[in-house]
Amino acid sequence: MTSPALPEHFQPASADQEIAFACHPRVPCFTQCCRELDLTLTPYDVLRLKRRLQLTSGQFLDRYVIVEWGQECVLPTCYLTMVDDGQASCVFVGSQGCVVYDDRPGSCRAYPVGRGAARGSDSMPAETLVLLREPHCRGFAEATGGQTVRAYLHSQGVEPYNRFNDALLPLVQHPAIQANTFRPSRLQLNQYMLALYDLDQFRGEMVSGRVSLQNPLGPLELAGLTGDDEQLLLLGLRWLRQEWFGE
């Protein structure tokens, strides 16, 4: 079977492949990749950013997120809003670069590497990597020595982002969704946004008993109700699988 063609400027990559790349304020194209882009936000991206900005999840969604409820997409897609400056600049890019750099989204961290994941035959996701070589990017000419793609991604701190993104796979790539025998209703799509993106509201719903799980909560899940956002995100995933698939 022939693999589907990659988009222009994308090249297949592997974790052990060497990459020579560096990005810093002295690179001529600095912050150019922060403009004219559609930046998709994962639930973990929103978790990190809302905490960095000391906002509730609801406040962050209202101020910085555009939700697309496309008919062709099974699940809603969340995009970061862009500044109307003629360049569609990221709302968090300043003259000195990213103002939320330590908590920047996972796709920004990994650039110029892209990662896809699919449910594997075992408990480990099947990973696909690509290298993006955009014409404007001069980062490939800056590095004096190479490192593996794996080492580069590690240096950018992508591990927690990948871990929580992979935790979504049993839900978003559920066999019933893959076989097109299940399509969420609008109520279920609202549940998806509540449990994965509006964590503070979801915590309130859980604490009040307006939403609940059939089985008792474990110690880590209880920690999610008392302030641990990462554990709350995993709890939200468990609740959605219960509500959608009875699991």
N, C-alpha and C positions, 0 to 999 in steps of 0.2 A: 504494500500500500504506500502510495506517495504521500509524504508529509506535506501539509498545507504550506504555501509560500508565505514567507515572513514579509511584513511591511517594509517599505523602503527604509534603509539605514539600519535595519535590525540584522544581527548576525547570530547564529547559534553559538552558545558558549557552554563551557563546562566548569565545574568547581575547581578543577586542578589546572585550568588554563591560566597562563600568565597574562597579566594586564598591567600596562604602564599608564597610570592616570593620576592626576592631581588637580584639585580645585582650590583656589585661594584668591584673595582680593587682587593679586597682581596679574592674574590671568586676564587677557584682554576681553574675554567674553563673560566675565564674572557677573552673575545674576541673570544672564540672558536666558538660561534655562528656567528661570522663575517667571517668565512672561509668555504670553500666547500659548497657554496650556489648559487642558481640562484635567484638574487634579482630583482624582477620586479619593475619598476618605474612607478608610475602614473603621469599624467600631473602635479598635485600639488606637488608631490615629486620633479620633475624637476624644477618647479617654485621656490621652496624654496632653492634648492641646487645651482642653477645658480646664484641666488641673493646673497646667502651666499658667494660664491666664486668670486663674482663681475665679472661674465662672461656674455656674451650674451647667449641667449638660443642656438643659432647655435654653438657657441664655446663649450658650455657644451655638446651638443649632439655629436660633433666631437670627443671630448676628452674622454668622460666617458660613452657613451651609445652604446650598440649593439642592433640594431633593427632586429627582426626576422619577416620575411614575410612568415610565413608558409602557405602551401596550406590548412591545416586542420583548421586554425584559420581565422575567418572572418576579424578580425582587427589585425594590427601589434602589436607586444609585444616589449616593451623596457626593456632591462636589463642593470644593472650597470656593467661596466667592472670590472674584477678582476685582481689582480696582479699575474703574472706568477712566483710564488715563491714556487711552489710545494704543496701549500695548497689552491690555488685559493682564496687568501685573498681579502677582500674588499679593494678597492683602498683608502678608507678613514679611515682605522684602523691603529693606531700607537701604540707605546709601552705603552702609557698611556690611550689607548682606542680610541673612535671615535673622530676624529678631527673636525667633523661637527655636534657635538652632538645636539646642539640646533635646528638644521635644518635637522636632520636625517630623513630618509624616514618613512612613516607611519607604515609599517610592522615591522621595527626595534623598533619603539616606543611601539607598542602593544605587542611585544614578552614577554611572551610565549602565549599570546592570539591571536587567528586569527579571523578575521571577514569577513563574506560575506554578501552581500546585494542584494536584488532583488526588482524589482518594485512591490509595493503592490497594493491592490485594491483601496486604497485611495492615498493621496499625500505623505504618509509616507512609506519609504522603509521597507521591511521585512528583519530583521536582523538575522543572524545566527552566533553564537559564538562557537569556539572550543578552547580547551586548549592543547598545545603542550608540551609533557613531553619527551624530547629527553634524551637518556641515559647519554650523556656527561654533561648535565646541572645540576649544583649543586645549582642553585638559589633557588630551593624549600626547601633546607635544611638551608638556611641562615636566612630566616625571622623568627622573634620571635612571631609575631602576624599576624592574618589574616585581610584582608579587602575584600570587594566585588570586583568582576571583574569590575563592573561599576566604583567604586572608584579608582581602580588601573589604568584603562584606562584614567580616568580624570587626575590622577596625572602625566601621561606620555604625556599629551597635545595632544591627538588624535582627539579632536573634529573638528578642522578646516580641518584635513585630511579627516575624515569621511564625513564632509559636502560637500567638493568639489568632493570627489569620488562619493558620492550619486548623485550629480548633473549630472554625466555622464550617469546615468541609463536610462533616457528617450531616449538617443541616442543609447547607446550600447546594450540596451535591448528593442529596439523599436519593436513593434509587427511584423513589416515586416521582421526584422532580426530574431526574434524568430520563425516565421513561415517559414523561409528560402525562402521567396519570394523576398528578396532583398539581393544582395551580392555586396559590393562596388567594383567598377572598380579600376584599379591601379591609375587613376587620382583621384578618390575619396579617396583612401587610402593616397595619397600624401596630399590631403586637410586635412585629419585627423591629419597627423603628423604636418602640418603647423599650424593649428588652435589651437591644444591642447599642442603640445610639443615645437614648434619653435615660441614662443610667440612674440619675438622681430621682427622676420621676418613678422609674421602675422600683427603686428601693422603697420609696414611699408607698407604692401600691402593695409591695410584699409585706412591709411592716404592718400596714393597716389590715391585711388579710383580704384585700379586694382581688388579688391574684395569689395563687398558692400552688404548691407542689403536692402530689399525691403521697410521696414518700417523705419521711422526716429529713430535715436538713442535717448535713454533717458539720463538723467544726469549721472547716474552711468556708462552707456556704454561709454559716452563721456569721463568720467574719465579714463576708460580703455585705450583709445587712447592717453591720455596725461600722462600715467605712472603708473596707478594702474593695476598691473599684475593680481590680483585676479578678478577684474571686466573684464579684457580683456579675461581671461579664460572662464568666463561665456558668454561673447560676442562671442567667438569662437564656443562654443557649440550651441548658437542660430544660427550662420551662417551655421554650418554643418547641422542642422536640416532643414534649408531652402534649402540648396543645395541638400541634399539627399532625403528629403521627402516632400518638398514644404510646410513646416510648418512655 
